[in-house]
Amino acid sequence: MKEHEEIARELITVSPELREAVSETGADPEMTGLIIDTDRGTDNEETLFYRTVLSGTLDPDKLDYLSRDAFFAGIPYGRQDTSYIISSLSYADGHLVLDEDAISLVEQILFSKYMMYRNLYWHKGVRGATCMIKKAVLSALHDKVINLADLYLKDDRGFAALCMSHMDYPPFRLVRDVEKGRLEERKAWKPYDENGTIEKKAKNIFTRSAAEDEIFSILHPAYPELEKWQVIIDIPEPISLESGIFIR
């Protein structure tokens, strides 16, 4: 399985169009690929520094998606003053550092991140749609209806077309239901306990189906109309609300 960072590096270094576009900005396509794909070893100090820029409390991706998602969701607390944040950053001793007077910016971003997860990303409707699509895809991979390569480089339209081409496969009805706004109803909820029985069985998303099948076998006698692929366990990915930014 390829991570999206590996795919991005391959695209940038192999595609003539992307290589040219990166070069026209004054950047080196090979270094750009190494900055993105952190699993590739390097001892180049400049590359390692830019990796720290791309992954952290104040990384560009986080500043972008928090503000973008807040804007399109109509939520006030996710927006960031990106220009002010950037102007408060500098470089020292191989690290990105933040001016001491701007510590409140980090606190604001961490609080915004928490509020976005609490009220948007972890909303039961968002989680419902997300886990339904995951269930459909993982079932299709398990049953060899599709393979991982089929999912690479797919945008929303391409993904929908892939699912439509296999609509005779029952679990893909979950994707169609999401598109039509028909979400599976949440039947049970519990706080996450890393030592809990269900959590231990279902923590790994690729082996979670065994725990879901166990629940299905318990429920099916009482609900004969229930389909196996309609039993879905959703465990949100862990997030960090801590910061490792250096302060000047």
C-alpha positions, 0 to 999 in steps of 0.5 A: 500500500502506498501512502499519499506522500509516496504517490506525491513524490513519484508524481513530482519526480516522474511527471514531466509537467509537474517537474517543469512546474516545480522547476519554474518556481525555482525549486528542485523536484527531487528535493521537493519529493524528499521533503514530502515523502518523509519515509525516504531517508536523507541527511540533507539539512535543508530537506530535513528543515523543510520537513519540520516546516511541513509537519507540526503545530504551524504547518501550512496544511493545518493553517489551510484546512482549519480556515478553509473548513471553518469558512465553508462550514460557516463556523467562526472558530477555525479561522486563522490569521495566517499572515500574522502567524508567518510574520512571527516565525523565524529560523534558528539553530536548525529549527522553525521558531516562534516569537515569544509574544506570539505564543497566543497564536499557538494556543489559538490554533490548538483550541481551534483544532479542538473545536473543529474536531469537537463540533465538525470532524467528530459530528455524528453526521460527518463520522457516519458518512465517513465510516460508511464509505470506509466500510464500503471500500474496505469490504471491496478490498477484502472481497477483491472487488477492487484493489488499492491501485484502483483508488490511487489518484482518484478525485471525488468524481473518479471515486464515484465512477469507480463505485458506480461501475461495481454497483452490483456489489452490495456494500457499495450501496453505502456510497450511494446512500451517502451521496443521497444523504441517507446515513446509517443511524448510530445505534450505540456510542461509548467513550474510547477506552484503549483497554476496552474489549471492543477497542482492542478487537477493532483498533486496526481498521483493516481487521475491524471487520472481524469485530463487526461480523461478531456483532452482526452474528449477535444481532441478526437473529433478532433483525433478519433484515440486517445486512452484514455490511450495515454493521459498522464500528467507527473509531476516530483517528487519534489527534494531538493537541500538543505543540512542539514549536520552539519559542524565541 
